[in-house]
Amino acid sequence: MVLSASEESLIKVVRQLPPDEARKVLDWAQQLADLGSGQRIERSDSWSEDDLREATAASLTQFDQQEREGR
């Protein structure tokens, strides 16, 4: 199976997580896949550029906080 660059990047990130956190990410991804019920979900239908910026900022803030706390 040939993976896209995005898929390879996602796998790399998940492999770097502690097992419990990786499981959470995989469970979340499965929930997203279930929402699509096998249909392609168009990001542009759901996420505005503002939504993406806010989600990115929140993710980075949470990551920074976890790094400071040593998690």
Order of alpha helices (4+ residues) and beta strands (2+ residues): alpha-alpha-alpha-alpha
